[in-house]
Structure formats: C-alpha cells, structure tokens
C-alpha cells in the first residue's frame, strides 16, 4: 500500500513545494491550510485520486482532528506528518512588539505544532510513522529581540523531546531548519535565498532515510 503524508500549511511556499515533490515520489497527500481555494487548486494539480484538501486552522484542535480523520477515511492510514504551518511578525523586537501579534504567532508556531502532533501520533504509532516539523535557523541561533526566533527555539526543543518519545515504538521525528526562504512569508522576493524546493528536498531526504537512521535535524542555509 502506498504511504500517506499529511502537510499543514500546504497551500503555498514550503508546504506546496513539498506536496508536489512528494506526489512525484508516490506519496498520497492529506493537505491542510486555511485557504480552501488554494487547496482546491493544489489538489487539482496533483489529482484527487492522490490528494485530499481539508480547510483547517492549526490553532483549532477539533479542525485538525477532523482533517486527520478525513485523510484516514480516504487513504486508510497515515505514515508521515509534516507540521509546516507557521507565521512571523510584522513588529520586530520586544519593546516595539505587538502583544496581540505575539499571541497569534505563538498559537500557530507552538500550539499548532502540538495540536498537529497530538491529533496524529496515535495513527503514526500504528504505521511506525514519521513526524516532521518546520523549525528555523532562528531556532538555532540568538537574534536580538526575536520573539519569532524564540517560538522556533520551542519547536527545536520539542522536536528532540518528541523524537525520544517516538523512539519507544520505532517512530521517527525530524526538525527541518532552513535559513531565509524565498516564500510569501516575506513581502519582497528574495531570489538569493533558499527556494521552497530546497526545503522540500530536505523533507524527502529525511523521509527516505533507511529505517535504522533517525534523521533528527536537517539544517540548510543559503550558499551566498
């Protein structure tokens, strides 16, 4: 039976690139994002026999659970999950930061990852599956006043702790840690930075690793 991969934040950027790359390698896709119109376009591009799109907000545990169940109903199993949904901040620093923006970001970057893991882990246990999440170079280094970076420090710490938890049943956990990526995350194009395809390649590298090899982290930076 072909394997099924769930991706959050799948409608654009890293999530979309990963969905397309995984489809080419034979994965079936359970795709979630808030933008239902973009999900429909992506599913149409991949083929509705190989992908299902479910509009869901990662800050809503009930919606995520429903997305997992919809994927199971269509494909019968869940073999891997890529918790990719995330957001940054418009106001940099702490003193000049916007507390309401912080709350939304923490809901997405922290609780969104936790909710995705909680909703999917019982099913990954059944398939001896793989949980991946999007970290950041900002979660490996200190950046002056970066509240966003602090949210990614959580992701990196949680990834290592979850890897130990999943190890008990031979499951694997990987954090993908890119530097700056040229995605809609930024207002202006950044062609000298990483491409979403670079990150998609890192995800697939971890997924394709031999079962004896638990790739805990993939750290990638622009060459320039």
C-alpha positions as CSV (number, residue, x, y, z in Angstrom):
1,X,0.0,0.0,0.0
2,X,1.3,3.5,-0.9
3,X,2.1,5.7,2.0
4,X,0.2,8.8,3.1
5,X,1.7,12.1,4.1
6,X,-0.2,14.9,5.9
7,X,1.1,18.5,5.4
8,X,-0.2,21.6,7.3
9,X,0.3,25.0,5.7
10,X,0.1,23.2,2.4
11,X,-1.4,25.9,0.2
12,X,1.8,27.9,-0.6
13,X,5.5,28.2,-0.1
14,X,7.3,25.2,1.6
15,X,4.1,23.2,2.1
16,X,3.0,23.5,-1.5
17,X,6.5,22.6,-2.8
18,X,6.7,19.6,-0.5
19,X,3.3,18.4,-1.6
20,X,4.2,18.5,-5.3
21,X,7.6,16.9,-4.7
22,X,6.1,14.1,-2.5
23,X,3.4,13.4,-5.1
24,X,6.1,12.8,-7.7
25,X,7.7,10.3,-5.4
26,X,4.5,8.3,-5.0
27,X,3.1,9.7,-1.7
28,X,-0.6,10.2,-1.2
29,X,-1.3,13.6,0.4
30,X,-3.6,14.9,3.1
31,X,-3.3,18.7,2.7
32,X,-4.5,21.3,5.1
33,X,-4.4,25.1,5.1
34,X,-6.8,27.9,5.8
35,X,-7.1,28.9,2.2
36,X,-9.6,26.5,0.7
37,X,-9.4,27.9,-2.8
38,X,-5.6,27.4,-3.0
39,X,-6.0,23.9,-1.6
40,X,-8.5,23.0,-4.3
41,X,-6.1,24.2,-7.0
42,X,-3.3,22.2,-5.5
43,X,-5.4,19.0,-5.2
44,X,-6.5,19.5,-8.9
45,X,-2.8,19.8,-9.9
46,X,-1.8,16.6,-8.1
47,X,-5.0,14.7,-8.8
48,X,-7.9,14.0,-6.4
49,X,-7.1,10.3,-6.5
50,X,-3.8,11.0,-4.8
51,X,-4.6,14.0,-2.7
52,X,-7.3,15.4,-0.4
53,X,-7.5,19.0,0.8
54,X,-9.2,20.0,4.0
55,X,-9.5,23.6,5.1
56,X,-8.3,23.7,8.7
57,X,-6.7,26.2,11.1
58,X,-3.8,24.6,13.1
59,X,-4.9,26.6,16.2
60,X,-8.2,24.7,16.2
61,X,-7.6,21.2,17.6
62,X,-11.0,20.0,16.5
63,X,-10.4,21.0,12.9
64,X,-7.1,19.3,12.8
65,X,-8.6,16.1,14.2
66,X,-11.3,16.2,11.6
67,X,-8.6,16.6,8.9
68,X,-6.7,13.6,10.2
69,X,-9.9,11.5,10.1
70,X,-10.7,12.7,6.6
71,X,-7.3,11.6,5.5
72,X,-7.7,8.2,7.1
73,X,-11.1,7.7,5.5
74,X,-9.6,8.4,2.1
75,X,-6.3,6.5,2.3
76,X,-6.7,4.1,5.2
77,X,-3.5,5.0,7.0
78,X,-1.2,7.9,8.0
79,X,2.5,7.3,7.6
80,X,4.0,10.7,8.0
81,X,3.0,14.2,9.1
82,X,4.8,17.5,8.2
83,X,3.8,20.2,10.7
84,X,4.8,23.1,8.5
85,X,2.2,25.9,9.2
86,X,3.8,28.9,10.8
87,X,3.9,32.7,10.8
88,X,6.2,35.6,11.6
89,X,5.8,39.0,13.0
90,X,5.4,42.5,11.4
91,X,6.8,44.3,14.5
92,X,10.3,43.2,15.4
93,X,11.8,43.2,18.8
94,X,10.3,43.0,22.3
95,X,9.8,46.7,23.3
96,X,8.3,47.5,19.9
97,X,6.4,44.3,19.6
98,X,2.6,43.8,19.4
99,X,1.3,41.6,22.2
100,X,-1.8,40.5,20.1
101,X,0.5,39.6,17.2
102,X,2.6,37.6,19.7
103,X,-0.4,35.7,20.8
104,X,-1.4,34.7,17.3
105,X,2.1,33.7,16.4
106,X,2.5,31.5,19.5
107,X,-0.9,29.9,18.8
108,X,0.3,29.0,15.3
109,X,4.0,28.2,15.8
110,X,3.7,26.5,19.2
111,X,0.2,25.2,19.8
112,X,-0.2,24.5,16.1
113,X,2.7,22.0,16.2
114,X,1.5,20.5,19.5
115,X,-2.1,20.1,18.2
116,X,-0.8,18.5,15.0
117,X,1.3,16.1,16.9
118,X,-1.4,15.2,19.4
119,X,-4.0,14.6,16.6
120,X,-1.8,12.4,14.5
121,X,0.5,10.5,16.8
122,X,-1.9,7.6,17.7
123,X,-2.1,6.9,13.9
124,X,1.6,7.3,13.3
125,X,2.2,4.8,16.1
126,X,0.1,2.2,14.1
127,X,2.2,2.7,11.0
128,X,5.6,3.2,12.8
129,X,5.5,6.6,11.2
130,X,7.4,9.8,11.0
131,X,6.6,13.3,12.3
132,X,8.4,16.3,10.8
133,X,8.2,20.0,11.7
134,X,9.5,23.2,10.2
135,X,12.0,24.8,12.5
136,X,14.3,27.6,11.5
137,X,17.9,28.8,11.7
138,X,16.3,31.4,14.0
139,X,15.7,28.5,16.4
140,X,19.4,27.5,16.5
141,X,20.9,31.0,17.0
142,X,20.3,34.0,19.1
143,X,18.9,37.0,17.3
144,X,18.5,40.3,19.0
145,X,14.9,40.7,20.4
146,X,13.5,38.0,18.1
147,X,10.2,36.7,19.6
148,X,9.7,34.7,16.4
149,X,13.1,33.1,17.0
150,X,12.0,32.2,20.5
151,X,9.0,30.4,19.1
152,X,11.2,28.3,16.9
153,X,13.5,27.5,19.8
154,X,10.4,25.8,21.3
155,X,10.0,23.9,18.0
156,X,13.6,22.6,18.1
157,X,13.4,21.6,21.7
158,X,10.0,19.9,21.3
159,X,11.3,18.0,18.2
160,X,14.2,16.5,20.2
161,X,11.9,15.5,23.1
162,X,9.3,14.1,20.8
163,X,11.9,12.1,19.0
164,X,12.8,10.4,22.3
165,X,9.1,9.7,22.9
166,X,8.5,8.2,19.4
167,X,11.7,6.2,19.7
168,X,9.8,3.9,22.2
169,X,7.8,2.5,19.2
170,X,10.4,3.0,16.5
171,X,8.8,6.1,15.2
172,X,11.0,9.0,13.9
173,X,10.9,12.7,14.3
174,X,12.7,15.4,12.3
175,X,13.0,19.1,12.5
176,X,13.8,20.9,9.2
177,X,15.8,24.1,10.0
178,X,16.1,26.4,7.0
179,X,17.6,29.8,6.8
180,X,15.8,32.5,4.9
181,X,13.5,31.1,2.2
182,X,12.0,32.9,-0.7
183,X,8.3,32.4,0.1
184,X,5.2,34.6,0.5
185,X,6.3,34.8,4.2
186,X,8.1,38.0,3.0
187,X,6.6,41.0,1.2
188,X,9.5,41.3,-1.2
189,X,11.0,38.4,-3.3
190,X,14.4,37.2,-2.1
191,X,15.9,35.3,-5.1
192,X,19.3,34.9,-3.4
193,X,17.8,32.9,-0.6
194,X,16.7,29.3,-0.3
195,X,13.9,28.1,-2.6
196,X,10.9,26.3,-1.2
197,X,12.1,23.3,-3.3
198,X,15.3,23.2,-1.3
199,X,13.3,22.6,1.9
200,X,11.0,20.1,0.2
201,X,14.1,18.2,-0.8
202,X,15.2,18.2,2.8
203,X,11.9,16.8,4.0
204,X,12.0,14.0,1.4
205,X,15.6,13.2,2.3
206,X,14.5,12.6,5.9
207,X,11.5,10.6,4.9
208,X,13.6,8.3,2.6
209,X,16.3,7.6,5.1
210,X,16.8,3.9,6.0
211,X,14.6,2.9,9.0
212,X,17.7,2.4,11.0
213,X,18.6,6.1,10.5
214,X,16.6,8.6,12.5
215,X,17.4,11.9,11.0
216,X,16.7,14.2,13.9
217,X,17.5,17.5,12.2
218,X,18.2,18.9,8.7
219,X,19.9,22.4,8.8
220,X,20.2,24.2,5.5
221,X,21.4,27.7,4.7
222,X,21.7,29.9,1.6
223,X,25.1,29.4,0.0
224,X,25.5,33.2,-0.5
